[in-house]
Amino acid sequence: MGRLVVVDHGLGIAPEDVERIFQRYEQAISARSFGGLGLGLYIARQIVDAHGGTIQVESQPGAGSTFTIDLPKRNAASDEGVPSRRGAEPTYRKLPRKSTSPGAGDK
């Protein structure tokens, strides 16, 4: 299994919204507040499902969210010509925190 973990420090997601946010045109909060179409997590789930993987979220309002994507490894026959990362250290990149206040970047 390959695993990708994305952590954000945003508004968080209420437990009753966790399954809904993976549906088409759904968002955890009003689009009027932050914009967007509500398609990002729906598309992500479609891609992960197509590759036989899973996507999960752990979140609490006010505490940000952690999204975990697990994908099965490909077999050796399908890896011909693909450079190997076997034994390579995982790469982590810390993303800058964004303000969660509407209009915070408008100054």
Secondary structure, 3 states (H helix, E strand, C coil): CEEEEEEECCCCCCHHHCCHHHCCCCCCCCHHHHCCCCCHHHHHHHHHHHCCCEEEEEECCCCCEEEEEEECCCCHHHHCCCCCCCCCCCCCCCCCCCCCCCCHHHC
